[in-house]
Amino acid sequence: MAEETQSRAPEGGAPSNQGGGPPSGPRGPRPGGQGGPGGRGKFFRRKKVCKFCTEKIDAIPYRDVRLLQGFVAERGKIVPRRLTGVCTTHQRRLTRAIKQARNIALLPFATRH
């Protein structure tokens, strides 16, 4: 019974690639790696929409520290737009507002370590 459930490797010692796809290696295929059009992936990544475009905010005020802190990491770095989902024009305005707020000491340049 135990012999039936275990799969034996061919005599060459290397794992066989019978599926014809990319080689799976010694550990087998990766879980959740099939996130393509078949819909077999684990995670559904929603398309990020610019917060400022949806709320129709044109000017980003540098005095609004609460708004700006959401786009600054805890180390003081400006979070890139691929992570926040902000469009290009608003990312530029946001960067300018964060730098202005830093210059007048509303936001820290870096955290203390």
Residue, then its C-alpha position, 0 to 999 in steps of 0.5 A: m500500500a505504501e509503495e502505491t502512494q509514493s512516486r518513484a523517480p526514474e533511474g537517472g536520479a533527476p526528477s522527470n518533467q512529464g507535463g511538458g511545461p516548465p521544470s518544477g524542480p525538486r520541490g514541485p510546482r509553486p503554490g499560487g503561481q498560476g494567477g493568469p487568465g484561468g483564474r486559478g490564483k489565490f489572490f485577486r489584485r484590485k486595480k489601484v485608483c488614485k485617491f485624489c482623482t476619485e475625490k476630485i482634489d486638485a490642490i494637495p495642501y502642504r499644511d494637511v499633515r494627516l493626509l501627507q502622513g499616509f504617503v510617508a513611510e515610518r522611516g520618513k521616505i515618500v512611498p512610491r506610487r506603485l504602492t499607493g496607487v496615486c496617478t503620476t500628476h498627483q504623485r508629483r504634487l504630493t511629493r512637492a507638498i511633502k517636501q514643503a511640509r518638511n521644510i517648515a517642520l510639519l513633517p520629519f525628514a527622517t525618524r530618530h534611531 
